[in-house]
Structures are given as structure tokens and as C-alpha cells.
Amino acid sequence: MAKYLIVGASAAGIGAVEAIREIDPVGTITVISEEACPQYSRPMISDFVSGKADFQKMKCRTDNFWKENNTEALTEKKAVALNLTEKTVSLEDGQKVAYEKLLLATGGKPFVPKMEGSDKEGVFTFTTIKDAERLASKIDSIQAKSAVVIGAGLIGISVTEALAKRGLKVTVVELQEKILSLILDAKASDLVEDVVRKAGVNIVTGQSVQKIMGKPDNDSAVGSVILTKGDQIPCDLVIVAIGVIPRTELVAGTAVKTNRGIVVDNFMQTNVAGVYASGDVAEAYDFILNQNRLLPLWPLAVLEGRIAGYNMAGVKTIYAGGTNMS
């Protein structure tokens, strides 16, 4: 009986569990997740902040999903070490979990550049439901009136929309000359920018935040930001939404090959036999560029997880590739 272990229980992890169970109804599956309830749609966290959706509506699988798929879900647990020789993953609490086939679906973590004042109260990242809950709670507790969002990619524009719907005055600061520059050409970017500005959002391009200042009466809380060219923008909150970087810490110091992320082949397998990677942590095939690269997108994570799951369960399946899309 096969023994599968999946580190990470979001999009890629869910896809892998479903694929494995299509092929192998009896092998043991264990998933490890740092979150209490990982089966929710992360792209919907902005809807949580705006009030459009509660957590129940955000769930992409039922509460019985793990049980229905005969999967042991180790939630609120952090994987801290991988031993390829003895085929175990160690958890922060000292527990060791053995495997025969391993999927690394550890995802990404927010990229936060070095900024003076980034440790002040009222600075947030925006990746998980916990981030969304903390932000929504803070808006209510301090009756926030204004916010600065650093980054005008998909995450930045998403949180900007949520904040604007909550009635906050939002300023978006983007280092590039155009918003959504990774997915839109100049003309399309201008069209979106026009809509965003008409919603009352201030957009500053070609600059970044150099320093986060405190309030005059409380230096430990966010009061304003200083931009590259010296402009000062008053605000109650700062949301860092520049993007994510792959969580490769688990394979650091091991034989698993990494570049910017974990390098995989067309079967989602790493250079180590029996060890696979999928989702935001994996450098998988881009069929447009004809090369492997990071593509941190929810639908691709699900697909990559499924491909990994099939291959882990012994059904050879090729990943045809994905590309940057929205």
C-alpha cells in the first residue's frame, strides 16, 4: 500500500489528493498545512475584506473533503525539515511523517522589500485568510479612513477594490510605469487605470515607498508614507502587495534542485525520484516561452497538483504546460 505525503493543502494539494484517489483508493495520504482550514479560495480574500463573501462562501471544498478522500489532514502544523535519505518530513512540534511519494506544494510567501517603518502597527501583507481577517478587523477597530497599497499587480488591484468598497481613500503606489504591467499591454492598462481612478483611487506610478512614518501622537502606528521622490501621503494602513516568492526553505540544503523555485520536469517530478512539486513553489513548463518558470496562478496550481498526483499514483501523465493568464 502506497504512502503519499503532501506538504501544503491549498490548490495544488487539493488537486493532487483528488487525482491520487481517482487511481489509488487505498494508499494512505497525509497532508500538512499551516492553516486551520486550508480548503478555501485564496483569490477570494479580497471579497472577504469588502464584505462580499464570508469564509463559508470562500470554501472551495466541503469540511468533509479530507475525510471523504480518506486523507489525514495535519492542520495548523508547520513542516520544518526534509530528510531524503530516511524519507521523512519533520514538523515544528517534533513529529516525523514518513513517505514513499512526496509532493511539495508549499506555495509562496509575500515579498516585503526593506523599508524603514515596515514593522509599524497597521502594515499588512495580503495572501491568506488570516491576512484578510486581520486587515478587516483593523479597519473596524481604528475606523480607518485611508490606505496605501504598495504594488499594482493582481493582488494589489484586488485589495484596492476591496478597500475602496469599504469606503477607504486608497492610493496605489507602483514602481512600473503602468498598473497590471505583467498581464496587460499599455492600452489595456490605461483602460483599467481609468476605471480604477473613476472609483476614487489615487494611482502613483514610477515610484516606490521609501519609508513608513508613524502618527504624530503614536510613532508605532502607521501615519503616512514617504515616496521615492519625497512626496508624503497620509494613511492609516499600508498593504504590501508586491507579489510572492516561492517557499523553498524545506528543500534548502537537500539534493532537490532549485532555481528561483523548485525545478520540475514534465511529470512535475524534481531531480529526486519520488519527490514532486506543484503550484507557486514550482518552476514548471510555460508553453509560450518554451521554458520552465514560476507561474503563481490558482488554476495552474490545481492542474499541476493533479498531474503530480497521477504520476505519484503510477499513471504516467505529462504536464502540457501553462502560461501567464488571468
Disulfide bonds with the S-S distance in Angstrom:
none
